[in-house]
Amino acid sequence: MRAAIQTKDILLNGTISYPLRDAPFLLQVKAGQLDYTNEVAPALESLMDEVERLVNESDLPEKVDKEYWNIFLCETLEKSRFGVS
C-alpha cells in the first residue's frame, strides 16, 4: 500500500512527500486495525488501478539509466565523504 501511494506521488508530482498524506490510514493498515476484505483490499485495488493508469499515461522512461545513477551516486558519496569536487 505504501509503495503504491509513493509511486502515485512520483507519477503525479515527480517526488515523494513526507510525511505521507495517507500516513494515518497506513498506520491503521500496519496495525491491523482495518478489515482487510472490506476496507484494505478495495482501497489497494483502486489505488493499483489508478497507478496503472498513471503509468500508462506517464512520459517517464521505461527503464532506469543505471549508468547515470551509479556515476551520480559515486560522485555524490565522494563529495560528501572526501570533499572531492
Secondary structure as GFF3:
##gff-version 3
##sequence-region A 1 85
A	DSSP	alpha_helix	2	13	.	.	.	ID=ss1
A	DSSP	alpha_helix	23	30	.	.	.	ID=ss2
A	DSSP	pi_helix	36	40	.	.	.	ID=ss3
A	DSSP	alpha_helix	41	57	.	.	.	ID=ss4
A	DSSP	alpha_helix	66	82	.	.	.	ID=ss5
###
